[in-house]
Amino acid sequence: MDPAVIRDLVLNVREPVVLRNVKIPWFCMDQPLSEWLSHLDDSNQSGEDGFLLDCGPRRNGRRPQWERTRGKIRKTMTEFYEEATGDGDYFRENWASYSYRYVNELPERCRRGVNFEGFGFPDVGEDVSFWIGSGGAHTPCHYDTYGCNIVVQVHGRKRWLLFPPEAKLKATRVPYEESSVYCEENLYSPEAYSRVIGVESEAFHVDLEPGMVLIVPPKWWHYVETMEFSLNFNTWIQLLPSISTTSREELQSTLEYLLNQQASGKRQRTNSTRHPSNYLSPKDLHHLLSTNENYVTPIRKLENYEFFQLMTENSRRYDPGMNRPSDDEEDNQRSTQVINRSCNPELIGMLKGCLNN
């Protein structure tokens, strides 16, 4: 598939799509995962025996498994893989991951060929992340605050549940991240239907398999769960919004970003280059999709009953015994409310107006 065509898709799709049958000439695509992980072990120069992994229980209470609530275990990658894919006691009750890591942490052999030039973005360079996880490893539902996400599934399977930006999910800034906004809904182990009702008609779903590429448009909510031991890479493409479809506030935000970049020379977590977006008309985008249907598949929207079936399956992991004590939960909710209200865009706008007067 022509990299220029993929680039046009990335910069213009309004809904998530999957690319199939795309040739990806990366060393890791053709190597058994166990061998790839052994190369990572051989390169470990930390002085420690193995890598520090995030971990968590497969059963969970009503709150999402935020990063601050997770534990840590240390294992070599070979131990991690063999125990998680074998019959190890630990991984029957727990999951673990080594995720959201820069590709430059990998030895040259493991990252050989890994770039996004074949997707139309030679400027990405080393602004690429890799994700390793066992079954059950997951990221709570959130959206990325900028850019389009390109995800390449190398080994194993990952389930993606996506919702459009306007979906009725309750945003929270706890945990606070500059690059992500999380939602309060727990899609990993929902307590009851009442926790997720309101988005059942807006859910898109795909299970990514090796060789598939997912394109997630800006600010789409997504909950991601590893179905089996998995390796994938991704990068975020930062976008310049189309002038004709952009609000004054969005344009001001973009200009402030560019001025800040020029003044500080700061290197962001993602590629600092911003690309123009939404330059194709709906008619031209439809033509692009239809003429490349052998490669491009729109992600299917779930029927309401399918969404609730999935939530029923996930709710079997709900364990009321893992909820916080009531006093701790109440204190946590108060703190969250204070932070969320302090981060409200309208309040921030009012404060900026006062400071400018």
RAZI-V98613 format. One record per residue. N is the residue number from 1. RES is the residue in three letters. PHI is phi in radians with two decimals (none if undefined). OMEGA is omega in whole degrees, -180 to 180 (none if undefined). NEAR is the number of other C-alpha atoms within 10 Angstrom. Layout:
BEGIN
n=N res=RES phi=PHI omega=OMEGA near=NEAR
n=N res=RES phi=PHI omega=OMEGA near=NEAR
END
This chain:
BEGIN
n=1 res=MET phi=none omega=-177 near=15
n=2 res=ASP phi=-1.10 omega=178 near=10
n=3 res=PRO phi=-0.97 omega=180 near=16
n=4 res=ALA phi=-1.16 omega=178 near=14
n=5 res=VAL phi=-1.21 omega=178 near=14
n=6 res=ILE phi=-1.07 omega=179 near=22
n=7 res=ARG phi=-1.03 omega=178 near=15
n=8 res=ASP phi=-1.07 omega=178 near=18
n=9 res=LEU phi=-1.11 omega=-178 near=23
n=10 res=VAL phi=-1.00 omega=-173 near=27
n=11 res=LEU phi=-1.48 omega=-174 near=24
n=12 res=ASN phi=-2.30 omega=-176 near=20
n=13 res=VAL phi=-1.15 omega=180 near=22
n=14 res=ARG phi=-1.70 omega=178 near=16
n=15 res=GLU phi=-2.25 omega=-177 near=16
n=16 res=PRO phi=-1.13 omega=178 near=24
n=17 res=VAL phi=-2.34 omega=177 near=21
n=18 res=VAL phi=-2.04 omega=173 near=19
n=19 res=LEU phi=-1.73 omega=177 near=20
n=20 res=ARG phi=-2.19 omega=176 near=18
n=21 res=ASN phi=1.06 omega=177 near=12
n=22 res=VAL phi=-1.64 omega=180 near=18
n=23 res=LYS phi=-1.27 omega=-179 near=10
n=24 res=ILE phi=-2.12 omega=-172 near=20
n=25 res=PRO phi=-1.44 omega=179 near=13
n=26 res=TRP phi=-1.73 omega=180 near=15
n=27 res=PHE phi=-0.97 omega=-176 near=14
n=28 res=CYS phi=-1.18 omega=-178 near=22
n=29 res=MET phi=-1.18 omega=-174 near=21
n=30 res=ASP phi=-1.82 omega=-177 near=12
n=31 res=GLN phi=-1.85 omega=175 near=14
n=32 res=PRO phi=-0.97 omega=-176 near=10
n=33 res=LEU phi=-1.05 omega=-179 near=19
n=34 res=SER phi=-1.06 omega=179 near=13
n=35 res=GLU phi=-1.22 omega=179 near=13
n=36 res=TRP phi=-1.04 omega=180 near=19
n=37 res=LEU phi=-1.18 omega=179 near=21
n=38 res=SER phi=-1.15 omega=175 near=16
n=39 res=HIS phi=-1.12 omega=178 near=18
n=40 res=LEU phi=-1.14 omega=175 near=21
n=41 res=ASP phi=-1.06 omega=-177 near=19
n=42 res=ASP phi=-1.09 omega=-176 near=11
n=43 res=SER phi=-1.58 omega=-175 near=14
n=44 res=ASN phi=-1.15 omega=-178 near=16
n=45 res=GLN phi=-1.92 omega=-174 near=9
n=46 res=SER phi=-1.30 omega=-175 near=8
n=47 res=GLY phi=1.50 omega=178 near=6
n=48 res=GLU phi=-1.69 omega=179 near=11
n=49 res=ASP phi=-1.51 omega=179 near=12
n=50 res=GLY phi=1.82 omega=-176 near=19
n=51 res=PHE phi=-2.07 omega=179 near=18
n=52 res=LEU phi=-1.50 omega=-176 near=16
n=53 res=LEU phi=-1.84 omega=167 near=21
n=54 res=ASP phi=-1.29 omega=179 near=18
n=55 res=CYS phi=-2.62 omega=179 near=23
n=56 res=GLY phi=-2.85 omega=180 near=23
n=57 res=PRO phi=-1.33 omega=177 near=19
n=58 res=ARG phi=-1.25 omega=175 near=19
n=59 res=ARG phi=-1.75 omega=-173 near=20
n=60 res=ASN phi=-2.67 omega=178 near=23
n=61 res=GLY phi=-1.50 omega=-172 near=20
n=62 res=ARG phi=-1.36 omega=-179 near=23
n=63 res=ARG phi=-1.54 omega=174 near=20
n=64 res=PRO phi=-1.02 omega=178 near=20
n=65 res=GLN phi=-1.41 omega=179 near=18
n=66 res=TRP phi=-1.14 omega=-178 near=13
n=67 res=GLU phi=-1.02 omega=-177 near=13
n=68 res=ARG phi=-1.19 omega=-179 near=7
n=69 res=THR phi=-1.67 omega=-176 near=9
n=70 res=ARG phi=-1.49 omega=178 near=13
n=71 res=GLY phi=-1.73 omega=179 near=12
n=72 res=LYS phi=-2.38 omega=170 near=13
n=73 res=ILE phi=-2.37 omega=180 near=14
n=74 res=ARG phi=-2.04 omega=178 near=15
n=75 res=LYS phi=-2.60 omega=168 near=17
n=76 res=THR phi=-1.24 omega=179 near=20
n=77 res=MET phi=-1.12 omega=178 near=23
n=78 res=THR phi=-1.15 omega=176 near=19
n=79 res=GLU phi=-1.08 omega=-180 near=15
n=80 res=PHE phi=-0.98 omega=-177 near=25
n=81 res=TYR phi=-1.15 omega=-176 near=20
n=82 res=GLU phi=-1.15 omega=-179 near=14
n=83 res=GLU phi=-1.26 omega=-177 near=17
n=84 res=ALA phi=-1.29 omega=-179 near=22
n=85 res=THR phi=-1.72 omega=178 near=14
n=86 res=GLY phi=-1.70 omega=-177 near=11
n=87 res=ASP phi=-2.09 omega=-179 near=10
n=88 res=GLY phi=-1.20 omega=-178 near=12
n=89 res=ASP phi=-1.06 omega=-174 near=10
n=90 res=TYR phi=-1.02 omega=-173 near=12
n=91 res=PHE phi=-1.46 omega=169 near=21
n=92 res=ARG phi=-1.28 omega=-177 near=15
n=93 res=GLU phi=-1.97 omega=-174 near=12
n=94 res=ASN phi=-2.45 omega=172 near=17
n=95 res=TRP phi=-2.17 omega=177 near=23
n=96 res=ALA phi=-2.59 omega=180 near=28
n=97 res=SER phi=-2.67 omega=173 near=24
n=98 res=TYR phi=-2.29 omega=-163 near=19
n=99 res=SER phi=-2.34 omega=-180 near=19
n=100 res=TYR phi=0.98 omega=180 near=13
n=101 res=ARG phi=-1.96 omega=177 near=14
n=102 res=TYR phi=-1.18 omega=-179 near=16
n=103 res=VAL phi=-1.14 omega=180 near=21
n=104 res=ASN phi=-1.27 omega=172 near=14
n=105 res=GLU phi=-1.37 omega=-178 near=14
n=106 res=LEU phi=-1.48 omega=173 near=16
n=107 res=PRO phi=-1.15 omega=-175 near=15
n=108 res=GLU phi=-0.96 omega=-177 near=14
n=109 res=ARG phi=-1.13 omega=-178 near=13
n=110 res=CYS phi=-1.25 omega=-178 near=22
n=111 res=ARG phi=-1.83 omega=-178 near=18
n=112 res=ARG phi=-1.04 omega=177 near=13
n=113 res=GLY phi=1.45 omega=-176 near=15
n=114 res=VAL phi=-1.28 omega=174 near=20
n=115 res=ASN phi=-2.74 omega=-177 near=23
n=116 res=PHE phi=-2.00 omega=176 near=21
n=117 res=GLU phi=-1.09 omega=180 near=15
n=118 res=GLY phi=-1.20 omega=176 near=18
n=119 res=PHE phi=-1.81 omega=177 near=20
n=120 res=GLY phi=1.67 omega=-177 near=17
n=121 res=PHE phi=-2.30 omega=179 near=17
n=122 res=PRO phi=-1.17 omega=-177 near=11
n=123 res=ASP phi=-1.40 omega=-178 near=13
n=124 res=VAL phi=-1.07 omega=178 near=18
n=125 res=GLY phi=1.08 omega=-177 near=14
n=126 res=GLU phi=-1.73 omega=177 near=16
n=127 res=ASP phi=-1.40 omega=-177 near=20
n=128 res=VAL phi=-2.26 omega=178 near=23
n=129 res=SER phi=-1.97 omega=174 near=20
n=130 res=PHE phi=-2.18 omega=-173 near=21
n=131 res=TRP phi=-2.38 omega=177 near=17
n=132 res=ILE phi=-2.12 omega=-179 near=23
n=133 res=GLY phi=-2.75 omega=175 near=28
n=134 res=SER phi=-1.60 omega=177 near=26
n=135 res=GLY phi=-0.98 omega=-178 near=23
n=136 res=GLY phi=1.71 omega=176 near=26
n=137 res=ALA phi=-1.10 omega=-175 near=27
n=138 res=HIS phi=-2.75 omega=174 near=23
n=139 res=THR phi=-2.03 omega=178 near=19
n=140 res=PRO phi=-0.97 omega=-176 near=21
n=141 res=CYS phi=-1.05 omega=-178 near=26
n=142 res=HIS phi=-2.82 omega=166 near=23
n=143 res=TYR phi=-2.22 omega=178 near=24
n=144 res=ASP phi=-1.46 omega=-172 near=21
n=145 res=THR phi=-1.33 omega=177 near=15
n=146 res=TYR phi=-2.64 omega=167 near=18
n=147 res=GLY phi=1.42 omega=180 near=25
n=148 res=CYS phi=-1.90 omega=-176 near=24
n=149 res=ASN phi=-1.74 omega=173 near=21
n=150 res=ILE phi=-1.95 omega=-175 near=20
n=151 res=VAL phi=-2.07 omega=178 near=21
n=152 res=VAL phi=-1.95 omega=178 near=25
n=153 res=GLN phi=-1.50 omega=-175 near=21
n=154 res=VAL phi=-1.75 omega=179 near=23
n=155 res=HIS phi=-2.38 omega=177 near=23
n=156 res=GLY phi=1.28 omega=-178 near=21
n=157 res=ARG phi=-2.22 omega=176 near=21
n=158 res=LYS phi=-2.30 omega=179 near=26
n=159 res=ARG phi=-1.65 omega=177 near=17
n=160 res=TRP phi=-2.03 omega=173 near=19
n=161 res=LEU phi=-2.01 omega=-172 near=21
n=162 res=LEU phi=-2.15 omega=179 near=25
n=163 res=PHE phi=-2.38 omega=-180 near=26
n=164 res=PRO phi=-1.16 omega=-177 near=21
n=165 res=PRO phi=-0.98 omega=-177 near=14
n=166 res=GLU phi=-1.50 omega=-179 near=11
n=167 res=ALA phi=-1.02 omega=-175 near=16
n=168 res=LYS phi=-1.46 omega=174 near=15
n=169 res=LEU phi=-1.79 omega=-175 near=20
n=170 res=LYS phi=-1.59 omega=-177 near=9
n=171 res=ALA phi=-1.31 omega=174 near=15
n=172 res=THR phi=-2.45 omega=175 near=20
n=173 res=ARG phi=-1.73 omega=173 near=20
n=174 res=VAL phi=-2.13 omega=5 near=17
n=175 res=PRO phi=-1.27 omega=-178 near=14
n=176 res=TYR phi=-1.56 omega=173 near=13
n=177 res=GLU phi=-2.40 omega=179 near=11
n=178 res=GLU phi=-1.16 omega=-172 near=9
n=179 res=SER phi=-1.74 omega=-176 near=13
n=180 res=SER phi=-2.45 omega=170 near=17
n=181 res=VAL phi=-2.12 omega=-177 near=19
n=182 res=TYR phi=-1.58 omega=173 near=25
n=183 res=CYS phi=-1.99 omega=-176 near=23
n=184 res=GLU phi=-1.38 omega=-178 near=18
n=185 res=GLU phi=-1.19 omega=179 near=21
n=186 res=ASN phi=-1.70 omega=-180 near=22
n=187 res=LEU phi=-1.61 omega=-180 near=24
n=188 res=TYR phi=-1.35 omega=-179 near=30
n=189 res=SER phi=-2.50 omega=-177 near=24
n=190 res=PRO phi=-1.09 omega=-179 near=25
n=191 res=GLU phi=-1.25 omega=-176 near=24
n=192 res=ALA phi=-2.83 omega=177 near=13
n=193 res=TYR phi=-0.94 omega=-176 near=13
n=194 res=SER phi=-1.04 omega=-179 near=8
n=195 res=ARG phi=-1.35 omega=-175 near=13
n=196 res=VAL phi=-2.22 omega=178 near=18
n=197 res=ILE phi=-1.08 omega=-180 near=13
n=198 res=GLY phi=2.09 omega=179 near=12
n=199 res=VAL phi=-2.09 omega=-174 near=15
n=200 res=GLU phi=-1.11 omega=-180 near=21
n=201 res=SER phi=-1.64 omega=-177 near=16
n=202 res=GLU phi=-2.17 omega=-174 near=17
n=203 res=ALA phi=-1.60 omega=174 near=20
n=204 res=PHE phi=-1.93 omega=-173 near=21
n=205 res=HIS phi=-2.46 omega=171 near=19
n=206 res=VAL phi=-2.68 omega=170 near=19
n=207 res=ASP phi=-1.75 omega=-179 near=15
n=208 res=LEU phi=-1.31 omega=178 near=23
n=209 res=GLU phi=-2.03 omega=-177 near=18
n=210 res=PRO phi=-0.91 omega=179 near=17
n=211 res=GLY phi=1.60 omega=179 near=18
n=212 res=MET phi=-1.50 omega=-180 near=20
n=213 res=VAL phi=-2.17 omega=-180 near=24
n=214 res=LEU phi=-1.85 omega=174 near=24
n=215 res=ILE phi=-1.97 omega=-179 near=24
n=216 res=VAL phi=-1.90 omega=180 near=25
n=217 res=PRO phi=-1.13 omega=-177 near=26
n=218 res=PRO phi=-1.01 omega=171 near=24
n=219 res=LYS phi=1.09 omega=171 near=20
n=220 res=TRP phi=-1.40 omega=175 near=21
n=221 res=TRP phi=-1.12 omega=175 near=24
n=222 res=HIS phi=-2.65 omega=172 near=24
n=223 res=TYR phi=-1.97 omega=-173 near=21
n=224 res=VAL phi=-2.20 omega=-180 near=20
n=225 res=GLU phi=-2.33 omega=177 near=23
n=226 res=THR phi=-1.37 omega=-179 near=24
n=227 res=MET phi=-1.57 omega=176 near=18
n=228 res=GLU phi=-2.65 omega=-175 near=18
n=229 res=PHE phi=-0.80 omega=-163 near=24
n=230 res=SER phi=-2.45 omega=171 near=23
n=231 res=LEU phi=-2.37 omega=173 near=25
n=232 res=ASN phi=-2.55 omega=177 near=25
n=233 res=PHE phi=-2.12 omega=175 near=22
n=234 res=ASN phi=-2.67 omega=171 near=23
n=235 res=THR phi=-2.54 omega=176 near=23
n=236 res=TRP phi=-1.87 omega=177 near=23
n=237 res=ILE phi=-1.73 omega=-180 near=24
n=238 res=GLN phi=-1.36 omega=-171 near=21
n=239 res=LEU phi=-2.03 omega=166 near=20
n=240 res=LEU phi=-1.66 omega=-178 near=20
n=241 res=PRO phi=-1.17 omega=177 near=20
n=242 res=SER phi=-1.17 omega=-179 near=14
n=243 res=ILE phi=-1.04 omega=-174 near=14
n=244 res=SER phi=-1.26 omega=-176 near=8
n=245 res=THR phi=-2.07 omega=-172 near=9
n=246 res=THR phi=-2.00 omega=178 near=11
n=247 res=SER phi=-1.32 omega=178 near=12
n=248 res=ARG phi=-1.04 omega=-179 near=10
n=249 res=GLU phi=-1.12 omega=180 near=9
n=250 res=GLU phi=-1.15 omega=178 near=14
n=251 res=LEU phi=-1.13 omega=179 near=15
n=252 res=GLN phi=-1.10 omega=178 near=11
n=253 res=SER phi=-1.07 omega=179 near=12
n=254 res=THR phi=-1.12 omega=180 near=16
n=255 res=LEU phi=-1.11 omega=178 near=13
n=256 res=GLU phi=-1.10 omega=178 near=12
n=257 res=TYR phi=-1.06 omega=-177 near=12
n=258 res=LEU phi=-1.12 omega=178 near=14
n=259 res=LEU phi=-1.12 omega=179 near=12
n=260 res=ASN phi=-1.13 omega=178 near=12
n=261 res=GLN phi=-1.09 omega=-179 near=14
n=262 res=GLN phi=-1.16 omega=-177 near=10
n=263 res=ALA phi=-1.31 omega=-172 near=9
n=264 res=SER phi=-1.74 omega=-175 near=8
n=265 res=GLY phi=1.10 omega=-174 near=10
n=266 res=LYS phi=-1.29 omega=177 near=10
n=267 res=ARG phi=-1.62 omega=-177 near=9
n=268 res=GLN phi=-1.44 omega=177 near=11
n=269 res=ARG phi=-1.11 omega=177 near=13
n=270 res=THR phi=-1.95 omega=179 near=18
n=271 res=ASN phi=-0.95 omega=-174 near=18
n=272 res=SER phi=-1.33 omega=178 near=19
n=273 res=THR phi=-1.24 omega=176 near=13
n=274 res=ARG phi=-1.87 omega=-175 near=14
n=275 res=HIS phi=-1.94 omega=176 near=13
n=276 res=PRO phi=-1.11 omega=-177 near=13
n=277 res=SER phi=-2.37 omega=177 near=20
n=278 res=ASN phi=0.96 omega=179 near=21
n=279 res=TYR phi=-1.58 omega=175 near=15
n=280 res=LEU phi=-1.64 omega=175 near=16
n=281 res=SER phi=-1.23 omega=176 near=10
n=282 res=PRO phi=-0.94 omega=179 near=13
n=283 res=LYS phi=-1.15 omega=-180 near=8
n=284 res=ASP phi=-1.19 omega=178 near=12
n=285 res=LEU phi=-1.15 omega=178 near=18
n=286 res=HIS phi=-1.05 omega=179 near=12
n=287 res=HIS phi=-1.10 omega=179 near=12
n=288 res=LEU phi=-1.07 omega=-180 near=17
n=289 res=LEU phi=-1.17 omega=-176 near=18
n=290 res=SER phi=-1.22 omega=-180 near=13
n=291 res=THR phi=-1.42 omega=178 near=11
n=292 res=ASN phi=-2.19 omega=-175 near=14
n=293 res=GLU phi=-1.15 omega=175 near=13
n=294 res=ASN phi=-1.26 omega=-178 near=13
n=295 res=TYR phi=-2.00 omega=-171 near=16
n=296 res=VAL phi=-1.99 omega=179 near=21
n=297 res=THR phi=-2.21 omega=174 near=16
n=298 res=PRO phi=-1.09 omega=178 near=17
n=299 res=ILE phi=-1.24 omega=-176 near=19
n=300 res=ARG phi=-1.36 omega=173 near=12
n=301 res=LYS phi=-1.41 omega=-180 near=18
n=302 res=LEU phi=-1.28 omega=166 near=18
n=303 res=GLU phi=-1.20 omega=-178 near=14
n=304 res=ASN phi=-0.95 omega=-177 near=14
n=305 res=TYR phi=-1.16 omega=178 near=11
n=306 res=GLU phi=-1.19 omega=178 near=15
n=307 res=PHE phi=-1.10 omega=-179 near=21
n=308 res=PHE phi=-1.21 omega=174 near=16
n=309 res=GLN phi=-1.10 omega=179 near=12
n=310 res=LEU phi=-1.14 omega=178 near=12
n=311 res=MET phi=-1.16 omega=176 near=21
n=312 res=THR phi=-1.11 omega=177 near=16
n=313 res=GLU phi=-1.05 omega=-179 near=13
n=314 res=ASN phi=-1.19 omega=-177 near=17
n=315 res=SER phi=-1.18 omega=177 near=22
n=316 res=ARG phi=-1.15 omega=178 near=14
n=317 res=ARG phi=-1.56 omega=-179 near=17
n=318 res=TYR phi=-1.23 omega=-180 near=20
n=319 res=ASP phi=-2.29 omega=-178 near=16
n=320 res=PRO phi=-1.07 omega=179 near=12
n=321 res=GLY phi=-1.20 omega=-179 near=11
n=322 res=MET phi=-1.77 omega=176 near=13
n=323 res=ASN phi=-1.32 omega=177 near=14
n=324 res=ARG phi=-1.18 omega=168 near=14
n=325 res=PRO phi=-0.99 omega=-172 near=9
n=326 res=SER phi=-0.98 omega=-180 near=9
n=327 res=ASP phi=-1.15 omega=179 near=9
n=328 res=ASP phi=-1.11 omega=-180 near=10
n=329 res=GLU phi=-1.12 omega=-180 near=13
n=330 res=GLU phi=-1.15 omega=178 near=12
n=331 res=ASP phi=-1.10 omega=-180 near=11
n=332 res=ASN phi=-1.12 omega=179 near=13
n=333 res=GLN phi=-1.13 omega=178 near=12
n=334 res=ARG phi=-1.08 omega=-180 near=11
n=335 res=SER phi=-1.07 omega=180 near=12
n=336 res=THR phi=-1.09 omega=179 near=16
n=337 res=GLN phi=-1.08 omega=-180 near=15
n=338 res=VAL phi=-1.09 omega=-178 near=10
n=339 res=ILE phi=-1.17 omega=-180 near=16
n=340 res=ASN phi=-1.07 omega=180 near=16
n=341 res=ARG phi=-1.21 omega=178 near=14
n=342 res=SER phi=-1.19 omega=-178 near=13
n=343 res=CYS phi=-1.66 omega=-180 near=14
n=344 res=ASN phi=-1.06 omega=-178 near=12
n=345 res=PRO phi=-0.99 omega=-180 near=11
n=346 res=GLU phi=-1.16 omega=178 near=11
n=347 res=LEU phi=-1.15 omega=179 near=12
n=348 res=ILE phi=-1.08 omega=178 near=13
n=349 res=GLY phi=-1.09 omega=178 near=11
n=350 res=MET phi=-1.11 omega=180 near=11
n=351 res=LEU phi=-1.12 omega=178 near=11
n=352 res=LYS phi=-1.09 omega=179 near=11
n=353 res=GLY phi=-1.10 omega=178 near=10
n=354 res=CYS phi=-1.13 omega=-179 near=9
n=355 res=LEU phi=-1.19 omega=-178 near=8
n=356 res=ASN phi=-1.41 omega=-179 near=7
n=357 res=ASN phi=-1.46 omega=none near=5
END
